[in-house]
Every structure is written in C-alpha cells, then in structure tokens.
Amino acid sequence: MNIQITQARYEDAGIVHDVMQKAFQEYQGKLTPPSGALLETPDDVRRKMSNDGGAIIATVNGQFAGSSQYSFKHAYVYIGRVSVLPSFRGLRIGKKMVAYIEDIARTSGVGEAQLEVRLSIPSNVTYYQNLQYEIISKHDYPNQTDQYYTMRKWL
C-alpha cells in the first residue's frame, strides 16, 4: 500500500474541499452548531491557503484519501480540517498528515502546533492525546450547545 502526503497547490483547493466534505459528512445533522467544515466552499479553502497557510492531500495507491489545512499564527501552526475518507480510515493517514504539517512547522522555525477538538466527539480528543497533544483551554460555542478544547503539542 502506497500512502503519499503532498503539499496541495492553489489549484488543488477543490480536491481538498471535496475530500473534507466527504469525510465530515458523517456529522451532518448530528452536531450543534453544525461543523464549519460542511459549510465551507472551495473558495474558502483557497482563501485559507492564501493567508499564511496551506493544505495537504493524502493519496493511497493514487486515490485521494485525506486532506488537511494549516495556517501559521503568531507563535504556532494551527492544524485544521484533518479529513480522512471513511473507506481509508485505520491506515494511520490522519497521523501521517498531522506529522507532515508538524514537519512543515519545524522547518519554518515554529515550535508549537495547535488544533481544536469538539468535546461532543470524545474519540477525537483521545486521538489527539495519543499524538501527544495536551488540552490547554476549553471554550463554549456561542449558542452554548457544545464545547471544544484547544490542544497543543510542543514540536
């Protein structure tokens, strides 16, 4: 099995978006507020890629399997929209994509990565804890229907 992670080009925003939409589809109608990933457009992805950030694409034997986005903040890289298509889960693609972005950050001289995880999806909290991310703060969504953690990892 050939798993490859590559930097997405600006022209690849549609692929990044399509993979994200398919991966997050399982949350449609189940989260309040809805996942912002399901509300984004390819133009939103392009805009994020152009503003101090980028995106990556994972393929398995040449098939699109995952994507993620990242942006550089003041002292850290923010990792978002880690997306793996259901048929490719269990192959450690998410872990490889997070590690790829962490390497981009290290190469750029950034020593910290952060991400956000909903409390209503506890398996994702555990997933990132297993990747050595620690909870640093807890936040309420504006409508008080869910909460999320900001998690970080020193690189």
ChimeraX attribute file (.defattr): number of C-alpha atoms within 10 A of each C-alpha:
attribute: neighborCount
match mode: 1-to-1
recipient: residues
	/A:1	7
	/A:2	8
	/A:3	16
	/A:4	17
	/A:5	18
	/A:6	13
	/A:7	17
	/A:8	19
	/A:9	14
	/A:10	15
	/A:11	9
	/A:12	17
	/A:13	23
	/A:14	15
	/A:15	18
	/A:16	27
	/A:17	25
	/A:18	16
	/A:19	22
	/A:20	24
	/A:21	20
	/A:22	15
	/A:23	23
	/A:24	19
	/A:25	16
	/A:26	11
	/A:27	14
	/A:28	12
	/A:29	10
	/A:30	11
	/A:31	14
	/A:32	15
	/A:33	14
	/A:34	12
	/A:35	16
	/A:36	9
	/A:37	19
	/A:38	16
	/A:39	9
	/A:40	13
	/A:41	15
	/A:42	15
	/A:43	12
	/A:44	14
	/A:45	21
	/A:46	21
	/A:47	15
	/A:48	17
	/A:49	19
	/A:50	13
	/A:51	11
	/A:52	12
	/A:53	17
	/A:54	23
	/A:55	28
	/A:56	23
	/A:57	24
	/A:58	26
	/A:59	17
	/A:60	16
	/A:61	11
	/A:62	11
	/A:63	12
	/A:64	19
	/A:65	25
	/A:66	29
	/A:67	30
	/A:68	25
	/A:69	26
	/A:70	27
	/A:71	19
	/A:72	17
	/A:73	13
	/A:74	6
	/A:75	11
	/A:76	21
	/A:77	25
	/A:78	21
	/A:79	23
	/A:80	18
	/A:81	21
	/A:82	22
	/A:83	26
	/A:84	26
	/A:85	18
	/A:86	14
	/A:87	9
	/A:88	16
	/A:89	14
	/A:90	9
	/A:91	13
	/A:92	11
	/A:93	24
	/A:94	21
	/A:95	14
	/A:96	15
	/A:97	26
	/A:98	21
	/A:99	13
	/A:100	16
	/A:101	24
	/A:102	25
	/A:103	15
	/A:104	15
	/A:105	21
	/A:106	16
	/A:107	10
	/A:108	11
	/A:109	12
	/A:110	19
	/A:111	16
	/A:112	16
	/A:113	24
	/A:114	21
	/A:115	19
	/A:116	21
	/A:117	21
	/A:118	20
	/A:119	16
	/A:120	15
	/A:121	12
	/A:122	10
	/A:123	12
	/A:124	14
	/A:125	20
	/A:126	13
	/A:127	14
	/A:128	20
	/A:129	15
	/A:130	11
	/A:131	12
	/A:132	14
	/A:133	19
	/A:134	17
	/A:135	19
	/A:136	11
	/A:137	11
	/A:138	14
	/A:139	14
	/A:140	13
	/A:141	12
	/A:142	9
	/A:143	9
	/A:144	10
	/A:145	11
	/A:146	15
	/A:147	17
	/A:148	18
	/A:149	18
	/A:150	16
	/A:151	21
	/A:152	23
	/A:153	19
	/A:154	13
	/A:155	14
